[in-house]
């Protein structure tokens, strides 16, 4: 089962599951639409948007866990 960390690249996240984009959008992060964001880590993107990276990691992992349950 795939798990993300704050060091996971945005591009990797979207390759895992494009529905993760909705989680990013809900947090005010429009990273999926930004070409350079694919090469940013989740922590870097969260920092730029003033969002807690650990909370974002938890949300994404909970989504992936529920999907794979």
PDB file of N, CA, C and O in Angstrom:
ATOM      1  N   UNK A   1       0.837  -1.164   0.000  1.00  0.00           N
ATOM      2  CA  UNK A   1       0.000   0.000   0.000  1.00  0.00           C
ATOM      3  C   UNK A   1       0.893   1.241   0.000  1.00  0.00           C
ATOM      4  O   UNK A   1       1.853   1.320   0.767  1.00  0.00           O
ATOM      5  N   UNK A   2       0.580   2.189  -0.846  1.00  0.00           N
ATOM      6  CA  UNK A   2       1.371   3.405  -0.961  1.00  0.00           C
ATOM      7  C   UNK A   2       1.101   4.327   0.224  1.00  0.00           C
ATOM      8  O   UNK A   2      -0.047   4.528   0.620  1.00  0.00           O
ATOM      9  N   UNK A   3       2.145   4.869   0.769  1.00  0.00           N
ATOM     10  CA  UNK A   3       2.053   5.861   1.833  1.00  0.00           C
ATOM     11  C   UNK A   3       2.928   7.032   1.423  1.00  0.00           C
ATOM     12  O   UNK A   3       3.986   6.853   0.820  1.00  0.00           O
ATOM     13  N   UNK A   4       2.479   8.224   1.754  1.00  0.00           N
ATOM     14  CA  UNK A   4       3.261   9.399   1.413  1.00  0.00           C
ATOM     15  C   UNK A   4       3.939   9.951   2.661  1.00  0.00           C
ATOM     16  O   UNK A   4       3.529   9.677   3.789  1.00  0.00           O
ATOM     17  N   UNK A   5       4.978  10.728   2.430  1.00  0.00           N
ATOM     18  CA  UNK A   5       5.675  11.452   3.486  1.00  0.00           C
ATOM     19  C   UNK A   5       5.755  12.904   3.043  1.00  0.00           C
ATOM     20  O   UNK A   5       5.360  13.243   1.927  1.00  0.00           O
ATOM     21  N   UNK A   6       6.259  13.744   3.904  1.00  0.00           N
ATOM     22  CA  UNK A   6       6.395  15.151   3.520  1.00  0.00           C
ATOM     23  C   UNK A   6       7.451  15.331   2.432  1.00  0.00           C
ATOM     24  O   UNK A   6       7.537  16.398   1.824  1.00  0.00           O
ATOM     25  N   UNK A   7       8.254  14.297   2.181  1.00  0.00           N
ATOM     26  CA  UNK A   7       9.275  14.365   1.134  1.00  0.00           C
ATOM     27  C   UNK A   7       8.784  13.837  -0.219  1.00  0.00           C
ATOM     28  O   UNK A   7       9.528  13.846  -1.199  1.00  0.00           O
ATOM     29  N   UNK A   8       7.534  13.381  -0.265  1.00  0.00           N
ATOM     30  CA  UNK A   8       6.972  12.889  -1.524  1.00  0.00           C
ATOM     31  C   UNK A   8       6.752  14.070  -2.471  1.00  0.00           C
ATOM     32  O   UNK A   8       6.241  15.115  -2.069  1.00  0.00           O
ATOM     33  N   UNK A   9       7.139  13.892  -3.712  1.00  0.00           N
ATOM     34  CA  UNK A   9       6.971  14.944  -4.717  1.00  0.00           C
ATOM     35  C   UNK A   9       5.502  15.030  -5.146  1.00  0.00           C
ATOM     36  O   UNK A   9       4.797  14.021  -5.191  1.00  0.00           O
ATOM     37  N   UNK A  10       5.058  16.242  -5.458  1.00  0.00           N
ATOM     38  CA  UNK A  10       3.682  16.442  -5.909  1.00  0.00           C
ATOM     39  C   UNK A  10       3.414  15.576  -7.146  1.00  0.00           C
ATOM     40  O   UNK A  10       2.342  14.982  -7.261  1.00  0.00           O
ATOM     41  N   UNK A  11       4.358  15.502  -8.050  1.00  0.00           N
ATOM     42  CA  UNK A  11       4.191  14.672  -9.246  1.00  0.00           C
ATOM     43  C   UNK A  11       3.971  13.211  -8.895  1.00  0.00           C
ATOM     44  O   UNK A  11       3.158  12.537  -9.526  1.00  0.00           O
ATOM     45  N   UNK A  12       4.693  12.713  -7.888  1.00  0.00           N
ATOM     46  CA  UNK A  12       4.513  11.323  -7.441  1.00  0.00           C
ATOM     47  C   UNK A  12       3.116  11.112  -6.860  1.00  0.00           C
ATOM     48  O   UNK A  12       2.477  10.088  -7.103  1.00  0.00           O
ATOM     49  N   UNK A  13       2.655  12.092  -6.093  1.00  0.00           N
ATOM     50  CA  UNK A  13       1.313  12.001  -5.502  1.00  0.00           C
ATOM     51  C   UNK A  13       0.256  11.803  -6.577  1.00  0.00           C
ATOM     52  O   UNK A  13      -0.620  10.946  -6.462  1.00  0.00           O
ATOM     53  N   UNK A  14       0.358  12.607  -7.614  1.00  0.00           N
ATOM     54  CA  UNK A  14      -0.644  12.559  -8.675  1.00  0.00           C
ATOM     55  C   UNK A  14      -0.541  11.274  -9.489  1.00  0.00           C
ATOM     56  O   UNK A  14      -1.536  10.817 -10.051  1.00  0.00           O
ATOM     57  N   UNK A  15       0.641  10.694  -9.558  1.00  0.00           N
ATOM     58  CA  UNK A  15       0.776   9.405 -10.229  1.00  0.00           C
ATOM     59  C   UNK A  15       0.162   8.287  -9.390  1.00  0.00           C
ATOM     60  O   UNK A  15      -0.357   7.314  -9.936  1.00  0.00           O
ATOM     61  N   UNK A  16       0.219   8.423  -8.061  1.00  0.00           N
ATOM     62  CA  UNK A  16      -0.405   7.429  -7.176  1.00  0.00           C
ATOM     63  C   UNK A  16      -1.905   7.389  -7.387  1.00  0.00           C
ATOM     64  O   UNK A  16      -2.509   6.326  -7.525  1.00  0.00           O
ATOM     65  N   UNK A  17      -2.495   8.591  -7.408  1.00  0.00           N
ATOM     66  CA  UNK A  17      -3.943   8.691  -7.564  1.00  0.00           C
ATOM     67  C   UNK A  17      -4.279  10.144  -7.884  1.00  0.00           C
ATOM     68  O   UNK A  17      -4.013  11.035  -7.076  1.00  0.00           O
ATOM     69  N   UNK A  18      -4.852  10.385  -9.038  1.00  0.00           N
ATOM     70  CA  UNK A  18      -5.207  11.756  -9.436  1.00  0.00           C
ATOM     71  C   UNK A  18      -6.240  12.386  -8.506  1.00  0.00           C
ATOM     72  O   UNK A  18      -6.367  13.609  -8.460  1.00  0.00           O
ATOM     73  N   UNK A  19      -6.979  11.559  -7.765  1.00  0.00           N
ATOM     74  CA  UNK A  19      -7.977  12.101  -6.837  1.00  0.00           C
ATOM     75  C   UNK A  19      -7.333  12.826  -5.653  1.00  0.00           C
ATOM     76  O   UNK A  19      -8.013  13.553  -4.928  1.00  0.00           O
ATOM     77  N   UNK A  20      -6.044  12.635  -5.456  1.00  0.00           N
ATOM     78  CA  UNK A  20      -5.335  13.368  -4.412  1.00  0.00           C
ATOM     79  C   UNK A  20      -5.370  14.865  -4.719  1.00  0.00           C
ATOM     80  O   UNK A  20      -5.278  15.691  -3.811  1.00  0.00           O
ATOM     81  N   UNK A  21      -5.502  15.207  -5.985  1.00  0.00           N
ATOM     82  CA  UNK A  21      -5.598  16.621  -6.374  1.00  0.00           C
ATOM     83  C   UNK A  21      -6.744  17.306  -5.633  1.00  0.00           C
ATOM     84  O   UNK A  21      -6.624  18.471  -5.254  1.00  0.00           O
ATOM     85  N   UNK A  22      -7.850  16.597  -5.423  1.00  0.00           N
ATOM     86  CA  UNK A  22      -8.984  17.183  -4.713  1.00  0.00           C
ATOM     87  C   UNK A  22      -8.627  17.544  -3.273  1.00  0.00           C
ATOM     88  O   UNK A  22      -9.103  18.553  -2.752  1.00  0.00           O
ATOM     89  N   UNK A  23      -7.807  16.743  -2.637  1.00  0.00           N
ATOM     90  CA  UNK A  23      -7.364  17.037  -1.270  1.00  0.00           C
ATOM     91  C   UNK A  23      -6.523  18.307  -1.282  1.00  0.00           C
ATOM     92  O   UNK A  23      -6.677  19.171  -0.419  1.00  0.00           O
ATOM     93  N   UNK A  24      -5.638  18.413  -2.261  1.00  0.00           N
ATOM     94  CA  UNK A  24      -4.810  19.616  -2.369  1.00  0.00           C
ATOM     95  C   UNK A  24      -5.679  20.843  -2.613  1.00  0.00           C
ATOM     96  O   UNK A  24      -5.464  21.885  -1.993  1.00  0.00           O
ATOM     97  N   UNK A  25      -6.650  20.734  -3.502  1.00  0.00           N
ATOM     98  CA  UNK A  25      -7.559  21.847  -3.784  1.00  0.00           C
ATOM     99  C   UNK A  25      -8.317  22.267  -2.529  1.00  0.00           C
ATOM    100  O   UNK A  25      -8.471  23.460  -2.269  1.00  0.00           O
ATOM    101  N   UNK A  26      -8.791  21.294  -1.748  1.00  0.00           N
ATOM    102  CA  UNK A  26      -9.539  21.587  -0.525  1.00  0.00           C
ATOM    103  C   UNK A  26      -8.691  22.362   0.477  1.00  0.00           C
ATOM    104  O   UNK A  26      -9.226  23.094   1.310  1.00  0.00           O
ATOM    105  N   UNK A  27      -7.388  22.204   0.401  1.00  0.00           N
ATOM    106  CA  UNK A  27      -6.472  22.903   1.300  1.00  0.00           C
ATOM    107  C   UNK A  27      -6.004  24.231   0.709  1.00  0.00           C
ATOM    108  O   UNK A  27      -5.135  24.893   1.277  1.00  0.00           O
ATOM    109  N   UNK A  28      -6.572  24.615  -0.417  1.00  0.00           N
ATOM    110  CA  UNK A  28      -6.198  25.868  -1.057  1.00  0.00           C
ATOM    111  C   UNK A  28      -4.930  25.783  -1.882  1.00  0.00           C
ATOM    112  O   UNK A  28      -4.354  26.799  -2.270  1.00  0.00           O
ATOM    113  N   UNK A  29      -4.509  24.572  -2.143  1.00  0.00           N
ATOM    114  CA  UNK A  29      -3.289  24.370  -2.926  1.00  0.00           C
ATOM    115  C   UNK A  29      -3.681  23.956  -4.341  1.00  0.00           C
ATOM    116  O   UNK A  29      -4.333  22.931  -4.541  1.00  0.00           O
ATOM    117  N   UNK A  30      -3.282  24.752  -5.306  1.00  0.00           N
ATOM    118  CA  UNK A  30      -3.621  24.448  -6.697  1.00  0.00           C
ATOM    119  C   UNK A  30      -2.422  23.871  -7.433  1.00  0.00           C
ATOM    120  O   UNK A  30      -2.233  24.101  -8.628  1.00  0.00           O
ATOM    121  N   UNK A  31      -1.624  23.122  -6.702  1.00  0.00           N
ATOM    122  CA  UNK A  31      -0.391  22.528  -7.224  1.00  0.00           C
ATOM    123  C   UNK A  31      -0.577  21.697  -8.500  1.00  0.00           C
ATOM    124  O   UNK A  31       0.261  21.777  -9.397  1.00  0.00           O
ATOM    125  N   UNK A  32      -1.639  20.909  -8.607  1.00  0.00           N
ATOM    126  CA  UNK A  32      -1.760  20.088  -9.818  1.00  0.00           C
ATOM    127  C   UNK A  32      -1.771  20.902 -11.110  1.00  0.00           C
ATOM    128  O   UNK A  32      -1.422  20.382 -12.170  1.00  0.00           O
ATOM    129  N   UNK A  33      -2.162  22.156 -11.032  1.00  0.00           N
ATOM    130  CA  UNK A  33      -2.193  22.991 -12.225  1.00  0.00           C
ATOM    131  C   UNK A  33      -0.914  23.760 -12.473  1.00  0.00           C
ATOM    132  O   UNK A  33      -0.793  24.454 -13.482  1.00  0.00           O
ATOM    133  N   UNK A  34       0.034  23.647 -11.571  1.00  0.00           N
ATOM    134  CA  UNK A  34       1.285  24.398 -11.693  1.00  0.00           C
ATOM    135  C   UNK A  34       2.399  23.466 -12.174  1.00  0.00           C
ATOM    136  O   UNK A  34       2.749  22.514 -11.476  1.00  0.00           O
ATOM    137  N   UNK A  35       2.956  23.730 -13.357  1.00  0.00           N
ATOM    138  CA  UNK A  35       3.979  22.824 -13.912  1.00  0.00           C
ATOM    139  C   UNK A  35       5.195  22.624 -13.001  1.00  0.00           C
ATOM    140  O   UNK A  35       5.718  21.513 -12.917  1.00  0.00           O
ATOM    141  N   UNK A  36       5.644  23.658 -12.332  1.00  0.00           N
ATOM    142  CA  UNK A  36       6.845  23.509 -11.500  1.00  0.00           C
ATOM    143  C   UNK A  36       6.556  22.757 -10.204  1.00  0.00           C
ATOM    144  O   UNK A  36       7.480  22.218  -9.595  1.00  0.00           O
ATOM    145  N   UNK A  37       5.306  22.708  -9.771  1.00  0.00           N
ATOM    146  CA  UNK A  37       4.963  22.042  -8.517  1.00  0.00           C
ATOM    147  C   UNK A  37       5.205  20.544  -8.580  1.00  0.00           C
ATOM    148  O   UNK A  37       5.416  19.918  -7.542  1.00  0.00           O
ATOM    149  N   UNK A  38       5.181  19.966  -9.738  1.00  0.00           N
ATOM    150  CA  UNK A  38       5.424  18.528  -9.865  1.00  0.00           C
ATOM    151  C   UNK A  38       6.791  18.147  -9.312  1.00  0.00           C
ATOM    152  O   UNK A  38       7.020  16.990  -8.962  1.00  0.00           O
ATOM    153  N   UNK A  39       7.692  19.107  -9.233  1.00  0.00           N
ATOM    154  CA  UNK A  39       9.047  18.850  -8.756  1.00  0.00           C
ATOM    155  C   UNK A  39       9.268  19.378  -7.340  1.00  0.00           C
ATOM    156  O   UNK A  39      10.401  19.435  -6.862  1.00  0.00           O
ATOM    157  N   UNK A  40       8.164  19.767  -6.664  1.00  0.00           N
ATOM    158  CA  UNK A  40       8.234  20.200  -5.278  1.00  0.00           C
ATOM    159  C   UNK A  40       7.817  19.049  -4.370  1.00  0.00           C
ATOM    160  O   UNK A  40       7.013  18.199  -4.753  1.00  0.00           O
ATOM    161  N   UNK A  41       8.366  19.034  -3.183  1.00  0.00           N
ATOM    162  CA  UNK A  41       7.906  18.052  -2.211  1.00  0.00           C
ATOM    163  C   UNK A  41       6.606  18.557  -1.600  1.00  0.00           C
ATOM    164  O   UNK A  41       6.263  19.734  -1.707  1.00  0.00           O
ATOM    165  N   UNK A  42       5.906  17.657  -0.970  1.00  0.00           N
ATOM    166  CA  UNK A  42       4.672  18.023  -0.292  1.00  0.00           C
ATOM    167  C   UNK A  42       4.966  19.062   0.793  1.00  0.00           C
ATOM    168  O   UNK A  42       4.187  19.994   0.994  1.00  0.00           O
ATOM    169  N   UNK A  43       6.078  18.900   1.481  1.00  0.00           N
ATOM    170  CA  UNK A  43       6.462  19.857   2.521  1.00  0.00           C
ATOM    171  C   UNK A  43       6.716  21.247   1.935  1.00  0.00           C
ATOM    172  O   UNK A  43       6.274  22.246   2.502  1.00  0.00           O
ATOM    173  N   UNK A  44       7.418  21.316   0.813  1.00  0.00           N
ATOM    174  CA  UNK A  44       7.694  22.608   0.180  1.00  0.00           C
ATOM    175  C   UNK A  44       6.397  23.293  -0.259  1.00  0.00           C
ATOM    176  O   UNK A  44       6.212  24.491  -0.044  1.00  0.00           O
ATOM    177  N   UNK A  45       5.515  22.525  -0.869  1.00  0.00           N
ATOM    178  CA  UNK A  45       4.246  23.088  -1.336  1.00  0.00           C
ATOM    179  C   UNK A  45       3.405  23.565  -0.157  1.00  0.00           C
ATOM    180  O   UNK A  45       2.795  24.633  -0.221  1.00  0.00           O
ATOM    181  N   UNK A  46       3.369  22.784   0.914  1.00  0.00           N
ATOM    182  CA  UNK A  46       2.601  23.174   2.098  1.00  0.00           C
ATOM    183  C   UNK A  46       3.170  24.448   2.705  1.00  0.00           C
ATOM    184  O   UNK A  46       2.419  25.333   3.114  1.00  0.00           O
ATOM    185  N   UNK A  47       4.484  24.544   2.763  1.00  0.00           N
ATOM    186  CA  UNK A  47       5.130  25.722   3.335  1.00  0.00           C
ATOM    187  C   UNK A  47       4.762  26.985   2.543  1.00  0.00           C
ATOM    188  O   UNK A  47       4.441  28.018   3.131  1.00  0.00           O
ATOM    189  N   UNK A  48       4.809  26.896   1.229  1.00  0.00           N
ATOM    190  CA  UNK A  48       4.489  28.039   0.376  1.00  0.00           C
ATOM    191  C   UNK A  48       3.055  28.519   0.615  1.00  0.00           C
ATOM    192  O   UNK A  48       2.765  29.713   0.537  1.00  0.00           O
ATOM    193  N   UNK A  49       2.162  27.564   0.908  1.00  0.00           N
ATOM    194  CA  UNK A  49       0.747  27.896   1.092  1.00  0.00           C
ATOM    195  C   UNK A  49       0.363  28.055   2.563  1.00  0.00           C
ATOM    196  O   UNK A  49      -0.811  28.240   2.883  1.00  0.00           O
ATOM    197  N   UNK A  50       1.354  27.983   3.460  1.00  0.00           N
ATOM    198  CA  UNK A  50       1.085  28.174   4.874  1.00  0.00           C
ATOM    199  C   UNK A  50       0.243  27.069   5.482  1.00  0.00           C
ATOM    200  O   UNK A  50      -0.557  27.316   6.384  1.00  0.00           O
ATOM    201  N   UNK A  51       0.423  25.840   4.987  1.00  0.00           N
ATOM    202  CA  UNK A  51      -0.346  24.707   5.470  1.00  0.00           C
ATOM    203  C   UNK A  51       0.585  23.752   6.199  1.00  0.00           C
ATOM    204  O   UNK A  51       1.749  23.615   5.824  1.00  0.00           O
ATOM    205  N   UNK A  52       0.092  23.099   7.221  1.00  0.00           N
ATOM    206  CA  UNK A  52       0.869  22.136   8.001  1.00  0.00           C
ATOM    207  C   UNK A  52       1.112  20.874   7.164  1.00  0.00           C
ATOM    208  O   UNK A  52       0.168  20.163   6.819  1.00  0.00           O
ATOM    209  N   UNK A  53       2.355  20.605   6.848  1.00  0.00           N
ATOM    210  CA  UNK A  53       2.702  19.454   6.003  1.00  0.00           C
ATOM    211  C   UNK A  53       2.311  18.133   6.646  1.00  0.00           C
ATOM    212  O   UNK A  53       1.855  17.224   5.952  1.00  0.00           O
ATOM    213  N   UNK A  54       2.480  18.008   7.956  1.00  0.00           N
ATOM    214  CA  UNK A  54       2.141  16.759   8.639  1.00  0.00           C
ATOM    215  C   UNK A  54       0.636  16.492   8.570  1.00  0.00           C
ATOM    216  O   UNK A  54       0.219  15.346   8.402  1.00  0.00           O
ATOM    217  N   UNK A  55      -0.175  17.534   8.696  1.00  0.00           N
ATOM    218  CA  UNK A  55      -1.626  17.383   8.585  1.00  0.00           C
ATOM    219  C   UNK A  55      -2.005  16.954   7.170  1.00  0.00           C
ATOM    220  O   UNK A  55      -2.872  16.101   6.982  1.00  0.00           O
ATOM    221  N   UNK A  56      -1.361  17.542   6.198  1.00  0.00           N
ATOM    222  CA  UNK A  56      -1.625  17.190   4.803  1.00  0.00           C
ATOM    223  C   UNK A  56      -1.229  15.739   4.527  1.00  0.00           C
ATOM    224  O   UNK A  56      -1.964  15.017   3.854  1.00  0.00           O
ATOM    225  N   UNK A  57      -0.092  15.313   5.032  1.00  0.00           N
ATOM    226  CA  UNK A  57       0.351  13.920   4.883  1.00  0.00           C
ATOM    227  C   UNK A  57      -0.685  12.987   5.501  1.00  0.00           C
ATOM    228  O   UNK A  57      -1.038  11.965   4.913  1.00  0.00           O
ATOM    229  N   UNK A  58      -1.167  13.343   6.684  1.00  0.00           N
ATOM    230  CA  UNK A  58      -2.167  12.508   7.361  1.00  0.00           C
ATOM    231  C   UNK A  58      -3.450  12.408   6.542  1.00  0.00           C
ATOM    232  O   UNK A  58      -4.025  11.326   6.425  1.00  0.00           O
ATOM    233  N   UNK A  59      -3.902  13.522   5.976  1.00  0.00           N
ATOM    234  CA  UNK A  59      -5.122  13.513   5.151  1.00  0.00           C
ATOM    235  C   UNK A  59      -4.953  12.621   3.924  1.00  0.00           C
ATOM    236  O   UNK A  59      -5.839  11.832   3.595  1.00  0.00           O
ATOM    237  N   UNK A  60      -3.821  12.749   3.257  1.00  0.00           N
ATOM    238  CA  UNK A  60      -3.590  11.974   2.043  1.00  0.00           C
ATOM    239  C   UNK A  60      -3.455  10.490   2.369  1.00  0.00           C
ATOM    240  O   UNK A  60      -4.005   9.649   1.658  1.00  0.00           O
ATOM    241  N   UNK A  61      -2.728  10.161   3.439  1.00  0.00           N
ATOM    242  CA  UNK A  61      -2.582   8.750   3.817  1.00  0.00           C
ATOM    243  C   UNK A  61      -3.916   8.149   4.253  1.00  0.00           C
ATOM    244  O   UNK A  61      -4.189   6.981   3.974  1.00  0.00           O
ATOM    245  N   UNK A  62      -4.754   8.939   4.938  1.00  0.00           N
ATOM    246  CA  UNK A  62      -6.086   8.448   5.325  1.00  0.00           C
ATOM    247  C   UNK A  62      -6.921   8.155   4.080  1.00  0.00           C
ATOM    248  O   UNK A  62      -7.637   7.155   4.026  1.00  0.00           O
ATOM    249  N   UNK A  63      -6.825   9.031   3.083  1.00  0.00           N
ATOM    250  CA  UNK A  63      -7.532   8.808   1.810  1.00  0.00           C
ATOM    251  C   UNK A  63      -7.053   7.517   1.144  1.00  0.00           C
ATOM    252  O   UNK A  63      -7.861   6.708   0.690  1.00  0.00           O
ATOM    253  N   UNK A  64      -5.737   7.334   1.091  1.00  0.00           N
ATOM    254  CA  UNK A  64      -5.183   6.141   0.450  1.00  0.00           C
ATOM    255  C   UNK A  64      -5.544   4.873   1.230  1.00  0.00           C
ATOM    256  O   UNK A  64      -5.834   3.835   0.636  1.00  0.00           O
ATOM    257  N   UNK A  65      -5.526   4.965   2.558  1.00  0.00           N
ATOM    258  CA  UNK A  65      -5.901   3.815   3.391  1.00  0.00           C
ATOM    259  C   UNK A  65      -7.357   3.429   3.144  1.00  0.00           C
ATOM    260  O   UNK A  65      -7.671   2.248   2.995  1.00  0.00           O
ATOM    261  N   UNK A  66      -8.240   4.417   3.100  1.00  0.00           N
ATOM    262  CA  UNK A  66      -9.667   4.142   2.883  1.00  0.00           C
ATOM    263  C   UNK A  66      -9.901   3.563   1.502  1.00  0.00           C
ATOM    264  O   UNK A  66     -10.745   2.684   1.328  1.00  0.00           O
ATOM    265  N   UNK A  67      -9.171   4.043   0.537  1.00  0.00           N
ATOM    266  CA  UNK A  67      -9.310   3.543  -0.834  1.00  0.00           C
ATOM    267  C   UNK A  67      -8.883   2.073  -0.936  1.00  0.00           C
ATOM    268  O   UNK A  67      -9.468   1.298  -1.693  1.00  0.00           O
ATOM    269  N   UNK A  68      -7.866   1.708  -0.170  1.00  0.00           N
ATOM    270  CA  UNK A  68      -7.315   0.356  -0.242  1.00  0.00           C
ATOM    271  C   UNK A  68      -7.927  -0.594   0.780  1.00  0.00           C
ATOM    272  O   UNK A  68      -7.525  -1.755   0.860  1.00  0.00           O
ATOM    273  N   UNK A  69      -8.881  -0.122   1.554  1.00  0.00           N
ATOM    274  CA  UNK A  69      -9.503  -0.985   2.580  1.00  0.00           C
ATOM    275  C   UNK A  69     -10.485  -1.959   1.962  1.00  0.00           C
ATOM    276  O   UNK A  69     -11.095  -2.756   2.675  1.00  0.00           O
TER     277      UNK A  69
END
